[in-house]
């Protein structure tokens, strides 16, 4: 990738992914076929998650995901799956997809997560998902192609699934994908393992 599009993409990534790992993501955007399997959680500034979720988790996660909380679109689609919460076998995890935005050769998805539980014990998204990494993807049904989260150099262009939050709080998240061709205006989205695929989601 070269020219203005590459510069825009590099800027977007650098604002969301700490460390120089952002630089290695740009060359992958032209034809991303990476993903699936069982990746380890996203690169984090610390290998040890904090014991509690900070009170500012909603504001801080929104800032990282590029979400303006004063102008957040209503969810396009939502899904609810079982959540792993000690002492509450009926806990649920809900994921909302707020937008799919095309910027040059990248599509950025904006999500939010909430856990419903009888407890208020904070944990990571990874833990709430029964020790599975969050690995969303898009499906271009027009061209029969799957688009996975852009990765490179051990970093993933998405919110760290070691991010902690508590039931009753909202965790905002993003994920970046190589964009399908310009004539593709809607895709299917697999938001989270165990949920039905959201179909015909518009790209704006």
FIBAFI-118768 format. One record per residue: residue in one letter; z, x, y of N, C-alpha, C in turn. Coordinates in pm, whole numbers, plus 32768, in hexadecimal, padded with zeros to 4 digits. Each point is the difference from the previous one (the first is absolute). Layout:
# residues N
aZXYZXYZXY...
//
This chain:
# residues 204
x800080557F8A80007FAB807680008058807Ax7FB17FE180677FFB805180787FE97FA58077x801D8032807A7FE47FB5807780747FAB802Bx7FEA7F9E8059806A7FAE803A80537FB77F98x7FC17FCC7F96804D7FB77F9B806B80587FC3x7FDE807B7FE18060805B7FC280758019805Dx7FE480108082806C8019805F805E7F898009x7FC77F867FFF80537F88800680587FF57F85x7FC580187F8B804C7FF57F84807080667FFCx7FE3807C8029806580687FFF80747FDB805Ax7FE27FC58074806A7FD6805B80557F937FC3x7FC07F9D7FC0804B7F947FC0805E80357F96x7FCE80597FAD805180337F92807480548034x7FE5805580658067805B803080747FB7803Dx7FE87F878035806D7FB3803A80577FC07F97x7FD17FF87F8580497FB97F998034805A7F90x7FC680757FED802B80577F9380338083803Ax807F801F7FEC8038807B80337FCA80767FB0x80088079803B7FD5807E7FC77F6A800F8005x7FCF80737FDD7F72801E80077FAF7FBF7F91x80407FB27FA97FB77FBC7F947F967FA38037x80137FCC807A7F9D7FA580397F7880408008x7FFC8081801C7F7F804280147FAA7FFE7F83x803D80047F8C7FB280057F857FCE7F787FD6x80317F9680407FD57F7A7FD97F757FE08035x7FDA803880737F857FD980427F8580137FA9x7FED80717FBA7F8680107FB17FF37F9C7F8Ex806E7FC27FD77FFA7FA47F8F7FCF7F768027x7FFC7FE380837FE67F77802B7F717FD47FE4x7FA4805D7FF47F747FD97FED7FE87FBF7F7Ax804D80227F9A7FEA7FC47F7C807D80037FADx805D7FAB8020808280047FBE7FFB7FB77F7Bx801D80497F9680077FC27F7B808280297FBDx8061802C8050807D80347FCB80677F917FFAx805580027F9A806C7F9E7FFA80157FD07F74x804E7F937FF480207FCC7F7D8063805A7FBBx80127FEC7F7F805D80537FB6808E7FE98030x8050806A7FF5808C7FF6802780238071805Fx7FD77FF6807F801C806A805E80948009801Fx802D8075802A8089800F802D800B7FC5808Bx807A7FE0802E800E7FC580857FC6805A806Cx7FDB7FC480717FC38044806F80558076802Ex7FBD8068803580468072803680627FD1806Bx807B80317FFA80687FD9805D8039807B8043x803C7FEF8074803D80718044807D802F7FB8x80387FAD7FAC807680277FB47FF17FD07F72x802980527FA07FF47FD97F7480727FA67FD6x80647FF1805680737FAC7FE180047F8C8060x7FF67F877FCC80037F8A8055808E7FEA8034x800F7FCB807B80857FE6803480487F977FAEx80848002800580507FA67FAC7FF67F71802Fx7FE57FEB80807FF87F7980357F817FF08050x7FD87F8380137F8C7FE58053802D7FFA8091x7FBD8048805B80287FFC808C7FEC7F76803Bx80567FDE80627FF67F7D803F7F7B7FED8045x7FC0807080277F837FFA804A7F8680047FA4x80137FE27F7F7F91800E7FA17F877FAC8029x80167F8980377F907FAB80257FB0803F8071x8044802E80697FBC803D80717FBE80847FD9x804780527FB37FC980837FDD7F8A7FF27FA1x80087FA57FA07F907FF07FA37F887FC28047x801A7FA880607F937FC6804D7FB9806C8051x804E8059803D7FC4806B80507FAA805A7FA9x803280227F897FB480577FA77F807FBD7FD1x80067F7E7FEB7F8C7FB67FCE7FA17FD6806Fx80238020807E7FAA7FDA806F80047F6B801Dx80737FC17FE5800F7F6F801280417FE38086x7FC17FAA804F803A7FCE807C804A7F7F7FDEx808580077FFF804E7F8D7FD57FF57F8A8061x7FCF801980787FEE7F92805F7F797FBB7FEEx7FAB803A7FAB7F7B7FC77FEC7FD5800F7F6Fx805B7FE17FA57FE4800F7F717FB67F867FCCx7F8A80127FC57FB97F8C7FC9804F7FBD7F90x7FF07F7E7FF5803D7FBA7F8F7FC180347F7Ex804B7FF87F927FC780327F817F7F7FB87FDAx7F9F804F7FD37F857FC87FCA801C7FC97F75x805080487FB480247FDA7F79808580407FDCx80457FC77F9E808280327FD580097FF57F68x805A804F7FC9801B7FF97F70809280237FE9x803B7FC67F98808B80197FDE800B80297F6Ex8048806C7FE9801580347F78809580197FECx802680187F83808B801F7FE2802680858040x807A800880338034807C803A807280357FAAx800D80827FFC806E803D7FB680768015805Ex80667FAF7FEE807B8009805180767FF87FA1x805380658002807480007FA7805A7F89801Ex80257FB87F9880597F8E800F7FBB7F7F8024x7F7C8002800F7FB87F8580227F7C7FFB7FB2x80037FC77F8A7F867FF97FAE7F967FA38039x80237FB180647FA17FA180397FC7802E8086x8019807C80257FCE803380807F687FFF8004x7FC97FEB80767F6F7FF980127FD4805C8071x7F8880387FF17FC0805280677F827FBA802Fx7FF77FE680827F8B7FC080397FB380658055x7F7D80057FEC7FA8805580517F9F7FA7804Bx7FF1801C80807FA27FB780567F9480608030x7F857FD480007F92804C803A7FDE7FC18087x8010804F806A7FEC7FCB80877F7380188036x7FC2806F7FD87F7A801C80367FBB806C7FB0x7F7B7FFD80067FAB806C7FD17FA780248076x8012807880387FB7802780787FA380757FE2x7F827FF080247F9E806A7FEF7FFC8056807Fx800A80827FF07FEF805F806E7FA580707FCEx7F827FFA80237FA280637FCF7FF47FF77F69x801F806D7FBC7FF180077F6F80837FE77FB5x80607FC3804680837FE47FC380247F6D8012x803F7FC67F9A803E7F7D800C809780137FF1x804C7FCD8061809180097FFC803A7F767FE4x80537FF77F9A80447F837FDE808F80068033x802F7F92803880897FF58030804B7F9B7FA9x8074802A7FCE80507FAE7FA4808F7FF38036x80487FA17FC880917FFB801180407FD67F7Cx807880327FE9804B7FE57F8580897FC68021x802A7F9D7FB180887FCB800880367FEB7F73x8080801B7FF080447FE77F8080617F8D8013x7FFC7FA27FA4805F7F907FFE806280187F8Ex808180058022806480217F9B80877FCA802Ax805A7FF47F9F80897FD7801D805480748032x7FC9807B7FFC8046807580327FB98033807Dx8044805C80467FC1803E80757FF680977FEEx7FFC802C7F827FFC808E7FE27F76803B801Fx7FF68061805A7F7D803A801E7FCC80577F8Fx7F7F80097FF87FC080567F9C7F7580228033x7FB7804E7FB27F78802480297F9C7F9B7FC9x7F8B7FFC803F7F967FAB7FCC7FDF80277F71x7FFE80817FE57FE780347F7980637FC57F9Cx80807FFD802580677FCC7FA77FF47F697FEFx7FE97FBA80717FEF7F6F7FF77F8A7FDC7FA6x7F9E80597FF77F8C7FE97FAB801580357F72x807D800B7FD78022802E7F787FCB808D7FE5x8018805880627FDC808E7FF47F6A80147FEEx7FB27FB280497F6F801180027FD3801B808Fx7FA1805B800D7FCA801C80847FAD7F8A8032x80027FEF80827FAC7F9980407F75803A8012x7F9F7FC07FC47F7980377FF87F997F918013x7FF47FC880797FA17F9380167F7080337FFCx7FA27FA47FEE7F73802780067FAA7F8A8028x7F88801F802C7F9D7F9B80277F917FFD7F98x7FC07F8C7FF27F8C7FF47FA87F8D7FC3804Fx7F97804D800D7F847FD2803E7FAE7FBC7F93x800A7F7C7FFA7FBB7FB67F967F697FFA8016x7FD5801A807B7F707FFF801D7FBC80797FC1x8046807280007FC7807C7FCA804780307F83x805B7FAD7FCB8047801E7F84804680898009x804E8012806B80428080801580907FEC8028x805780507FC4808E7FFE8022801D806E8066x80507FDD8064802780608068809780157FF9x8027807B7FDC808E80207FF5803380418080x8082800B800B803E804280727FCA808E800Cx7FDF802880797FCE80868019806F80667FE4x7FE080687FB4806280667FDF7FC4808B8013x80598061800E7FD3808A80098075805C8014x7FFE80727FBE806880648013808B7FD17FDDx800A7FA07FA480837FCE7FD880367F928059x7FB77FDC8069802C7F94805A7FAA7F867FECx80387F8D801F7FBB7F817FF480037FB88085x7F917FC780287FF47FBC808180397F737FF3x80817FFA7FEF80467F807FF380938016801Ex80487F948010809180078014804380397F84x806180548016804D803E7F95804E7F957FB3x7FEA7FF87F7C80487F997FB5808F80297FDFx802F80718034808E80207FFC80497FC9807Bx7FB67FBF8059803D7FC2807680657F977FD4x807480038040806E7FA87FD7800F7F8A805Fx80247F8F7FC680217F89804E80587FA77FABx803E7F9F803D805F7FA97FBA7FCA7F727FF7x802E7FB47F9E7FDD7F727FFF80217FC18086x7FA57FAF803280117FC480837FBD804D806Fx7FDD807F7FE67FB5805080607F6B7FFB7FDFx7FAE802680607F70800A7FEA7FD58091800Ax7FB8802F7F9D7FC2808480037F6C7FED801Ex7FD0803A806D7F727FFB80217FBC807B7FC4x7F847FEE7FD67FBB806B7FB87F6B7FFC801Fx7FBF80727FE97F70800980117FC5804B7F8Bx7F7F7FEF7FEB7FB580507FA07F72800C8035x7FC380777FED7F7A801C80347F9F80177F8Dx7F897FC9800D7F9A80067F987F7B8029803Fx7FAB80417FB17F778015802D7FBE7F778010x7FBD7FED806F7FC67F7E801E7F837FE57FACx7FED7F847FD77F827FDC7FBF7F907FFD8067x7F837FEE7FD67F917FF9806080167F95806Ax7FBE8012807180137FA680727FE27F6E7FE0x7FA47FE87FA27FDC7F767FE280667FBB7FA7x8064804A7FD2806D7FC47FB1806D7FD38062x80127F80800C805D7FCA806380807FC77FC1x800A80037F7B80777FCF7FBB800C80497F7Ax807980147FD4801A80447F8180737FBA7FB9x8010801F7F7F80767FD57FB7806B806D8010x807D7FD78001806E805F801680697FF07F94x801F806D7FBB807280037FA58074803A8050x805C7FA98029806A8029805C8071804A7FBAx801F7FD47F86807480387FBA7FF07FE27F6Cx803280587FAB7FF97FEA7F7080467F7E7FDBx7FC37FB47FA6803D7F857FCE7FDC7F84804Ex7FBA801280717FD97F8D80527F6D7FE17FEAx7FD77F8380127F717FDF7FF87FB38048806Dx7F83801D7FE67FAB803E80647FDD7F9B806Cx8011802A807D7FD87FAC80717F69800C8011x7FBA7F9280017F6E800380027FC67FE0808Ax7F8D803D801A7FB17FE280788052800E8081x8047806F800C8051801980787FA6803B806Bx7FFD7FC680777FA280318068802980878039x7F9D8052801E8014807D80467FDA7FE98093x80588025805A7FE67FEC80907FE280838044
//
